[in-house]
Amino acid sequence: MGRAYFQLQIQADWVQVDGTFYPNIPCPGETIIQGDSLMAEISAASILAKVARDDEMSTLDALYPGYAFSKHKGYPTKKHLESLSNLGVTEQHRKSFAPVKKTLEVRL
């Protein structure tokens, strides 16, 4: 969310965020639990973000064969967890994600 905010070409004066976590951005706003089901704007942003993420995961699938990123899109499926265990962690993996963190600890 923060990356998206800082790439805006217009200055936002209020931000509405789906969920309970407000990003570290210099703009006032609010979090809205289940905002994607309550507000059309948040729902549309969620769809756009998912499409962009799916495209990114397809690119990562080509760069890192064996992880099947284009199939599970990074969600913790059985295949994803097996790939982490067998192939290790790439620089693209989110280190705060519990299975990735565990994999890194085991390999130390």
C-alpha positions in Angstrom: 0.0 0.0 0.0 2.8 2.4 0.9 4.5 1.8 -2.5 1.3 2.5 -4.3 0.7 5.7 -2.3 4.2 7.1 -3.0 3.7 6.4 -6.7 0.5 8.5 -6.9 0.7 11.4 -9.4 -1.9 13.3 -7.4 -1.8 14.3 -3.7 -4.4 12.3 -1.7 -6.0 14.1 1.2 -7.7 11.0 2.8 -7.0 7.3 2.5 -9.4 4.4 3.1 -7.7 1.1 3.7 -9.2 -2.4 3.8 -8.5 -4.2 7.1 -7.1 -3.2 10.4 -3.5 -2.1 9.5 -2.9 1.5 8.4 0.3 1.9 6.3 3.1 4.2 7.2 2.2 7.0 4.9 2.0 10.8 5.5 -1.7 11.1 4.9 -4.7 10.9 7.2 -7.2 8.2 6.7 -9.0 5.2 8.2 -9.0 1.4 8.2 -12.3 -0.3 7.3 -12.7 -3.9 8.3 -14.1 -5.8 5.3 -13.9 -2.6 3.3 -13.8 -4.5 0.0 -17.3 -5.8 0.7 -18.6 -2.5 2.0 -17.2 0.1 -0.4 -17.1 -0.1 -4.2 -13.8 1.9 -4.3 -12.0 -0.5 -2.0 -13.4 -3.5 -3.9 -12.2 -2.1 -7.2 -8.7 -1.3 -5.8 -8.6 -4.9 -4.4 -9.4 -6.3 -7.9 -6.7 -4.2 -9.6 -4.2 -5.2 -6.9 -4.9 -8.9 -7.4 -4.6 -8.7 -11.2 -1.3 -6.8 -10.8 -0.1 -9.4 -8.3 -1.1 -12.3 -10.4 0.9 -10.8 -13.3 3.9 -10.3 -11.1 3.6 -13.9 -9.9 3.6 -15.1 -13.5 6.8 -13.2 -14.1 8.4 -14.7 -11.0 7.3 -18.2 -12.2 9.4 -17.7 -15.3 12.4 -16.4 -13.2 12.2 -19.1 -10.6 11.2 -22.4 -12.1 10.3 -25.0 -9.6 8.2 -22.8 -7.3 5.0 -22.9 -9.5 4.3 -19.3 -8.6 1.8 -18.9 -11.5 -0.3 -21.7 -10.1 -0.5 -20.8 -6.4 0.3 -17.1 -6.6 2.4 -17.2 -3.5 -0.4 -18.5 -1.2 0.8 -21.2 1.3 -0.4 -24.2 -0.7 1.2 -27.6 -0.1 3.2 -27.2 -3.3 4.5 -23.8 -2.2 5.6 -25.1 1.2 7.3 -28.1 -0.5 9.1 -25.8 -2.9 10.3 -23.7 0.0 11.6 -26.8 1.8 13.3 -28.3 -1.3 14.5 -25.2 -3.1 14.9 -22.7 -0.3 14.0 -19.0 -0.2 14.4 -16.6 -3.1 15.1 -12.9 -2.7 11.5 -12.3 -3.7 10.0 -14.2 -0.7 8.6 -12.1 2.1 10.9 -12.9 5.0 8.2 -12.1 7.6 5.9 -14.8 6.2 5.9 -17.6 8.8 6.8 -20.5 6.5 9.6 -18.5 4.9 10.9 -17.4 8.3 10.8 -21.0 9.5 12.7 -22.2 6.3 15.4 -19.6 6.9 15.8 -20.6 10.5 16.1 -24.3 9.6 18.8 -23.6 7.0 21.0 -21.6 9.4 
